Amino acid sequence: MGKTRTQLLRSTYPRRVSGAYGRVLVVDDNKVIRQLIRVNLELEGFEVVTAADGVECLDLVHEVCPDVITLDVVMPRLDGIETAARLRADPRTGHLPVAVISACTPHEVAAGVDAFLAKPFEPSELVRMVRRLAHREDSAPFHGRRGAGTAGSTAG
């Protein structure tokens, strides 16, 4: 199923997104959370593509050409921390802003991501974080401390 879906996506994602703030690849194993993030970002003018885990993210990232990637941490097959590390290690994706949206604490998230947002989150915080990353206003990577390159919520 994954390969068929990827094949169909190839011709549908132009490199630039006209009339939108940018394209976001949302990666979360929870379908409800993916839909919640999708709806909130689409309402603010982002184009959103979703993936259910890190493996699907790595399969889609070169086809989709996202401006921002959001990752959950705890996912089957390939978790968000390892997915972020693989994205950073690839010269084709190492420059992409990566935000972790997770119920994990910031201290559990490895360095190398650009932002952290704790679940549960306020939709306005999500939009603000993604907008900032899409426009490269926050270039300092997140280093495991709340407040450093984050749009972090106070909820844990």
N, C-alpha and C positions, 0 to 999 in steps of 0.2 A: 504494500500500500504506500509506503513512504517514497519509493522510487517513482511510482506512477504519479504521485502528487507533485514531487519535485519536477518531473518532466513537464507537467502541465504548467508549473509556475514560471518556467524559463522565459517564455515569451510575454509574460504579463507584468514584469517589473522593469520599467525603464530606469536608467541610472539616476535621473533627476526626477523629483516629484514636483509637478507644477501645481501651483495654487495651494500647497500644503506647507505646514511648518517643517515637515520632514517625515522620514519613514522610520518606524520603530519596530524592532524585532522583540517581541515579548515572549519570554521562555518561562513557563511554569507548568508543573504537572497537574495542577488543579484547574479543571476546566472553568469553574465559576470565577476563580481569581483571574484567569486569562481574559474572560469575557468582561469582568469588571474593569480591568486595566484598559482593554480595547475600547470599550464604550467611552470611558472618561477621556482618553487621548483623542479618539475620533471626534468627539464633541468639540475639542479644542483645535481641530484642523490637522491632526497628524494622520498619516496613513499607517495602519498597523497590520503586521503579519505576526502570526503566533506559531509557537513550537511547544511541544509537550515535554521535552527534556533536552539535555545537552547534546545528545547525539543528533536529534532532529535540528537543533540550532546550527551545529557545525555543517550539517548537510545543506541547510538553506542559506546560510550567511552570504555565500558568494553569488547566489542567484538573486537574492533580495537586495543586496547592497544597502543595508540600513544605515541611518545616520546615528542611531543610538540602539543599544541592546540592553534589555532588562532581564535579569536572571534571578530565579528563586535559588536557594541553596540546596535544599533537600529535594532531590528528584531521582527517579529510577534511571538505570543504565549509566548516566553520567551526571554527576552533581554540578551545581553552579560554580563551585570553587575551581574544580578541574576544568570546566568549560571555559571559565575566564582565563585560566592559565594557558589553555590551548589557543584561545583567541589572541592573547598577548604574544605568544610565541610565534604565531604565523605573521610574516611580514605583510601579508595582504589584509589582515584584520587587526594588527597590533595597535593601530592608530584610533580604532573605533572606541567611542565612549561606552563604558560598561557600568551599569548600575545594578546593585544587588537590592532586591525587594524581598525581604525575608522576615520570619518570626525569630530568627537567630539574633543574637546580640551582635553589635558591631565588633566586639572583641573576638567573636568566632569567625568573622569574615577575614580572609587573608588580604594582605595588601595587594595592590595591583588593580583594584576597581576604582572607578572615578567617583562613585557616590553610593550611599547606603540609605535605604528607606525601610523603616521597621513596619511590619504588619502588626496590628491593623494600621492603616494609614488614612489620612484625609485626602480625598481626590485632588484638592487644590495643591497639596504638597507634591503629589505625584506629577501633576502637570507642570508645576514650577521646576521641579528637578529635571524632568525630561526636556523641557524647553531650554533650560540653562545648558544642558549637555549638548543638545542639538545645535545650539548657537555658539558652542565652545566658550561660553563665558566662564566656565569653571574648569581650568586646565590642571589644577592641583589634584593628583590622585589621592584617593582615600587611603589612609594608613591605619585603619582599625580604631580610630578615635572618633567619637561623636563630635560633630562640628568641623571636622577637617574634610572639606570637599563634600559635605553631605547636604541633603535636604531632609535630614533625619527627623522622624517624629519622636515625640517623647513617650509614645506607647511602646511597649516591649512585647 
